[in-house]
Amino acid sequence: MKKDIVPTDGKSKGGVAHRARRIIDRHKEMKRDKNYWLYLFQLMGEYIMTRKQHFTTDGQPGELQTEHLFDDTAVGANQLMAAAIIGAIWPNGAKSFRISMPFDMEDEIGEETEEVKDYYQWSTKRMASYMDNPKSGLQTALEEYMLDQGAFGISGILTEEQEDNEIPLTYRALDAKAMCIDEGENGFVNTIYIERHYTIRQMVEKYGFENISSKWQEQYLKGDCKSKVPVLQAIEPRLERDPYGFGVKNMPYASIHIDTKTEKIMKESGFQELPAAVTRFWKAMGEKYGRSPGMNALSSILEANALGEAWTMAVEKTLDPVLLVMDDGSLGGGTIDTSPGATVVVSVSGRMGNTHKPIEPLFVVGDLQWTAARRTELIELIKNHFFQDRLMDLNNEKQMTLGEANIRNELRGQTLNTVYARQFGELLVPTIERTFNSLLRRGFLGVIRGSRQEADLLAKGLTPKIIPDAVAKRLLDGREAYRIEFISPATRIMQAEELAGINTLLNTAVMIGAAKPDAYDRVDTDWIIGRVQELTGAPRESIVAMETVKKVRDARAKQVAEAAEMEKNRQGSETARNMGQAVASIGGTKQQGAA
């Protein structure tokens, strides 16, 4: 097969340059589809996410972005919602989840062994140490991601590998302004085009001097480090690949970086899994981009802003009213100024008596109480659109019993189940899977016994962490080798019904067992203890592996059997001794009788 020749400027008629042109053309099509959303995104930026505007306009760094905003309820409500949801699904950073054994793995190894349990616990802690590193940027990316969810209804997090053993992964938020998306046949996002602008110096730093266009090489050598160049990163399924081939160009997902000015491909790589997790807060049928709480609240937001502006003007006029001044001139010189603090000259010669004041307010602003009441209604409506009534219910005006409070909290939590489920399913699970798989491939989560990675580490004088054979076998077979368990308030809310059912079952078993002890035979206490530990989020270390439990039980059974045997022997000895004494007593009695 003839290889593609890549010219320095990227402008050949075929090969790589043709691929670059195809990707750029598709990006233009995706941008045309996105254009329908730009006006709506612009409104969301102006009234909710004020630092992300200019979807339909141009802006300048440092410009004032709130000069037309007269009510900031939506801005604060979105920030509060973002903080509350992150606190519910990711309260302890990367310690909000753990890796554990898949359910069907017990069929292969019987019960969980100490080796397998220790490996999953170690992997969980190892992943948390990388993800919680401030330099990885995950917490910052999560905050930015969730703010965009509330405003624009679509955002994502990109997990990027780094050539750094201390920080092997970094996380970056993706927003509606930078990315265009497309869906696969299953309705999930599988194509993400990200457009960024880099200075020439940044391009050299990221891609290397030899990989940028000759045009920018010349500019860089002339000392131009400030000119910005649009760069497109296309992440999409690699449809034309050899599934049995090796190398990044045969991986399921392609990542191609293109200088769109010169149409040069500066970097091409691949991924085993989609490196970016894109979530739509809500989604209407037939649409690709998401819908947000801010979009639902838009009518109330616009009315509150208009009412806020009118309120401000009315207050100004009340505090500094328009004045009427008597004079022989014409009525205001033909102009009536009704702005706050204005003066209007009125000709009243011979028309008014001495009872009138020479200077007085021209008119009095009407009653503002109804306006205040409506503003209060709108503020509550906007907050409720951002779930503040359910996420942050701090109402303590009504006294409730503990049972009533628990029922209320349960109902509030249940209404948020769908919100939490989408964040778990579309953001956290793909991000954790991408993190686990990336770290595993690079040996950060252990190596397979007898592998080349193990040999390389041993050659360096390092002691590798060996993946248990049962886990390694599933990895090599391409089967699920781990399960993600979340430990968060949101998870407990979603699983509250199951936990309540288990508690009811145990209470019922205790009541029946008091009268009929064999009722306890129907209860699998081993399974219940393990499941309750998962549902309550108790540390995995709080229960021991079944392998250890069996050893303890076997030892206890052995002790009981030995004790029973000793007791049996003691009773036998005592019986024999008693019989001997009885025989001796009878013999003595006979001897006395004979004498």
ChimeraX attribute file (.defattr): number of C-alpha atoms within 10 A of each C-alpha:
attribute: neighborCount
match mode: 1-to-1
recipient: residues
	/A:1	3
	/A:2	5
	/A:3	7
	/A:4	11
	/A:5	12
	/A:6	15
	/A:7	13
	/A:8	18
	/A:9	19
	/A:10	26
	/A:11	17
	/A:12	16
	/A:13	9
	/A:14	14
	/A:15	15
	/A:16	20
	/A:17	23
	/A:18	16
	/A:19	16
	/A:20	25
	/A:21	20
	/A:22	11
	/A:23	20
	/A:24	19
	/A:25	12
	/A:26	14
	/A:27	21
	/A:28	12
	/A:29	13
	/A:30	17
	/A:31	16
	/A:32	12
	/A:33	16
	/A:34	17
	/A:35	14
	/A:36	10
	/A:37	15
	/A:38	17
	/A:39	14
	/A:40	15
	/A:41	23
	/A:42	21
	/A:43	22
	/A:44	27
	/A:45	21
	/A:46	19
	/A:47	25
	/A:48	29
	/A:49	23
	/A:50	19
	/A:51	11
	/A:52	18
	/A:53	20
	/A:54	18
	/A:55	19
	/A:56	13
	/A:57	8
	/A:58	7
	/A:59	12
	/A:60	7
	/A:61	5
	/A:62	6
	/A:63	8
	/A:64	11
	/A:65	15
	/A:66	13
	/A:67	8
	/A:68	12
	/A:69	17
	/A:70	18
	/A:71	20
	/A:72	17
	/A:73	18
	/A:74	28
	/A:75	22
	/A:76	14
	/A:77	22
	/A:78	27
	/A:79	20
	/A:80	18
	/A:81	24
	/A:82	22
	/A:83	17
	/A:84	18
	/A:85	21
	/A:86	20
	/A:87	15
	/A:88	20
	/A:89	23
	/A:90	22
	/A:91	18
	/A:92	14
	/A:93	16
	/A:94	22
	/A:95	18
	/A:96	18
	/A:97	23
	/A:98	24
	/A:99	23
	/A:100	20
	/A:101	19
	/A:102	13
	/A:103	11
	/A:104	11
	/A:105	17
	/A:106	12
	/A:107	8
	/A:108	8
	/A:109	12
	/A:110	11
	/A:111	15
	/A:112	16
	/A:113	19
	/A:114	13
	/A:115	14
	/A:116	20
	/A:117	19
	/A:118	16
	/A:119	22
	/A:120	22
	/A:121	16
	/A:122	17
	/A:123	21
	/A:124	20
	/A:125	17
	/A:126	15
	/A:127	20
	/A:128	17
	/A:129	15
	/A:130	22
	/A:131	24
	/A:132	16
	/A:133	17
	/A:134	13
	/A:135	15
	/A:136	21
	/A:137	16
	/A:138	24
	/A:139	20
	/A:140	14
	/A:141	18
	/A:142	22
	/A:143	17
	/A:144	20
	/A:145	23
	/A:146	27
	/A:147	23
	/A:148	29
	/A:149	27
	/A:150	28
	/A:151	30
	/A:152	30
	/A:153	25
	/A:154	26
	/A:155	28
	/A:156	26
	/A:157	24
	/A:158	19
	/A:159	23
	/A:160	16
	/A:161	15
	/A:162	12
	/A:163	8
	/A:164	8
	/A:165	10
	/A:166	12
	/A:167	16
	/A:168	18
	/A:169	22
	/A:170	20
	/A:171	21
	/A:172	20
	/A:173	22
	/A:174	22
	/A:175	22
	/A:176	24
	/A:177	19
	/A:178	13
	/A:179	23
	/A:180	23
	/A:181	22
	/A:182	16
	/A:183	15
	/A:184	11
	/A:185	7
	/A:186	7
	/A:187	11
	/A:188	15
	/A:189	21
	/A:190	20
	/A:191	21
	/A:192	25
	/A:193	24
	/A:194	20
	/A:195	19
	/A:196	14
	/A:197	15
	/A:198	18
	/A:199	17
	/A:200	22
	/A:201	20
	/A:202	15
	/A:203	22
	/A:204	18
	/A:205	10
	/A:206	14
	/A:207	13
	/A:208	13
	/A:209	16
	/A:210	11
	/A:211	17
	/A:212	24
	/A:213	21
	/A:214	17
	/A:215	12
	/A:216	22
	/A:217	19
	/A:218	11
	/A:219	16
	/A:220	19
	/A:221	9
	/A:222	9
	/A:223	11
	/A:224	15
	/A:225	17
	/A:226	13
	/A:227	13
	/A:228	15
	/A:229	18
	/A:230	14
	/A:231	21
	/A:232	24
	/A:233	22
	/A:234	25
	/A:235	23
	/A:236	23
	/A:237	20
	/A:238	16
	/A:239	12
	/A:240	9
	/A:241	13
	/A:242	12
	/A:243	10
	/A:244	7
	/A:245	10
	/A:246	9
	/A:247	9
	/A:248	15
	/A:249	18
	/A:250	20
	/A:251	22
	/A:252	19
	/A:253	22
	/A:254	24
	/A:255	23
	/A:256	19
	/A:257	22
	/A:258	27
	/A:259	24
	/A:260	18
	/A:261	13
	/A:262	20
	/A:263	24
	/A:264	28
	/A:265	26
	/A:266	20
	/A:267	16
	/A:268	14
	/A:269	15
	/A:270	21
	/A:271	21
	/A:272	14
	/A:273	16
	/A:274	25
	/A:275	25
	/A:276	24
	/A:277	24
	/A:278	27
	/A:279	26
	/A:280	23
	/A:281	25
	/A:282	16
	/A:283	15
	/A:284	10
	/A:285	5
	/A:286	7
	/A:287	10
	/A:288	19
	/A:289	25
	/A:290	19
	/A:291	20
	/A:292	23
	/A:293	23
	/A:294	29
	/A:295	21
	/A:296	13
	/A:297	18
	/A:298	20
	/A:299	13
	/A:300	21
	/A:301	25
	/A:302	17
	/A:303	15
	/A:304	25
	/A:305	22
	/A:306	16
	/A:307	19
	/A:308	19
	/A:309	15
	/A:310	14
	/A:311	17
	/A:312	13
	/A:313	14
	/A:314	19
	/A:315	14
	/A:316	16
	/A:317	20
	/A:318	17
	/A:319	12
	/A:320	14
	/A:321	22
	/A:322	23
	/A:323	19
	/A:324	20
	/A:325	19
	/A:326	20
	/A:327	15
	/A:328	11
	/A:329	13
	/A:330	13
	/A:331	16
	/A:332	16
	/A:333	11
	/A:334	10
	/A:335	10
	/A:336	15
	/A:337	13
	/A:338	15
	/A:339	13
	/A:340	17
	/A:341	15
	/A:342	15
	/A:343	20
	/A:344	21
	/A:345	21
	/A:346	19
	/A:347	15
	/A:348	16
	/A:349	11
	/A:350	7
	/A:351	6
	/A:352	10
	/A:353	9
	/A:354	6
	/A:355	6
	/A:356	9
	/A:357	12
	/A:358	12
	/A:359	14
	/A:360	14
	/A:361	16
	/A:362	14
	/A:363	13
	/A:364	11
	/A:365	12
	/A:366	8
	/A:367	9
	/A:368	11
	/A:369	9
	/A:370	9
	/A:371	14
	/A:372	14
	/A:373	10
	/A:374	14
	/A:375	20
	/A:376	12
	/A:377	13
	/A:378	22
	/A:379	18
	/A:380	16
	/A:381	17
	/A:382	24
	/A:383	22
	/A:384	16
	/A:385	22
	/A:386	26
	/A:387	22
	/A:388	19
	/A:389	15
	/A:390	18
	/A:391	19
	/A:392	11
	/A:393	11
	/A:394	9
	/A:395	8
	/A:396	7
	/A:397	6
	/A:398	5
	/A:399	9
	/A:400	11
	/A:401	8
	/A:402	9
	/A:403	9
	/A:404	11
	/A:405	12
	/A:406	12
	/A:407	12
	/A:408	14
	/A:409	15
	/A:410	15
	/A:411	13
	/A:412	17
	/A:413	19
	/A:414	19
	/A:415	13
	/A:416	17
	/A:417	15
	/A:418	13
	/A:419	14
	/A:420	21
	/A:421	15
	/A:422	15
	/A:423	19
	/A:424	19
	/A:425	13
	/A:426	18
	/A:427	21
	/A:428	21
	/A:429	17
	/A:430	20
	/A:431	22
	/A:432	19
	/A:433	17
	/A:434	22
	/A:435	21
	/A:436	19
	/A:437	15
	/A:438	22
	/A:439	20
	/A:440	14
	/A:441	12
	/A:442	13
	/A:443	17
	/A:444	19
	/A:445	22
	/A:446	21
	/A:447	22
	/A:448	20
	/A:449	16
	/A:450	9
	/A:451	10
	/A:452	11
	/A:453	17
	/A:454	19
	/A:455	15
	/A:456	12
	/A:457	15
	/A:458	12
	/A:459	10
	/A:460	8
	/A:461	9
	/A:462	11
	/A:463	10
	/A:464	19
	/A:465	17
	/A:466	17
	/A:467	20
	/A:468	19
	/A:469	13
	/A:470	15
	/A:471	21
	/A:472	17
	/A:473	14
	/A:474	14
	/A:475	15
	/A:476	10
	/A:477	9
	/A:478	9
	/A:479	10
	/A:480	14
	/A:481	20
	/A:482	19
	/A:483	14
	/A:484	16
	/A:485	17
	/A:486	23
	/A:487	24
	/A:488	21
	/A:489	19
	/A:490	25
	/A:491	21
	/A:492	20
	/A:493	21
	/A:494	20
	/A:495	16
	/A:496	16
	/A:497	13
	/A:498	14
	/A:499	19
	/A:500	10
	/A:501	11
	/A:502	14
	/A:503	14
	/A:504	12
	/A:505	12
	/A:506	15
	/A:507	12
	/A:508	12
	/A:509	19
	/A:510	15
	/A:511	12
	/A:512	14
	/A:513	14
	/A:514	11
	/A:515	9
	/A:516	11
	/A:517	12
	/A:518	11
	/A:519	15
	/A:520	15
	/A:521	10
	/A:522	8
	/A:523	12
	/A:524	9
	/A:525	12
	/A:526	10
	/A:527	10
	/A:528	15
	/A:529	12
	/A:530	17
	/A:531	15
	/A:532	15
	/A:533	16
	/A:534	18
	/A:535	21
	/A:536	16
	/A:537	19
	/A:538	13
	/A:539	12
	/A:540	18
	/A:541	11
	/A:542	8
	/A:543	12
	/A:544	14
	/A:545	18
	/A:546	17
	/A:547	14
	/A:548	14
	/A:549	14
	/A:550	12
	/A:551	11
	/A:552	12
	/A:553	11
	/A:554	12
	/A:555	12
	/A:556	12
	/A:557	12
	/A:558	12
	/A:559	12
	/A:560	12
	/A:561	12
	/A:562	12
	/A:563	12
	/A:564	12
	/A:565	12
	/A:566	12
	/A:567	12
	/A:568	12
	/A:569	12
	/A:570	12
	/A:571	12
	/A:572	12
	/A:573	12
	/A:574	12
	/A:575	12
	/A:576	12
	/A:577	12
	/A:578	12
	/A:579	12
	/A:580	12
	/A:581	12
	/A:582	12
	/A:583	12
	/A:584	12
	/A:585	11
	/A:586	11
	/A:587	12
	/A:588	11
	/A:589	11
	/A:590	11
	/A:591	9
	/A:592	8
	/A:593	8
	/A:594	6
	/A:595	5
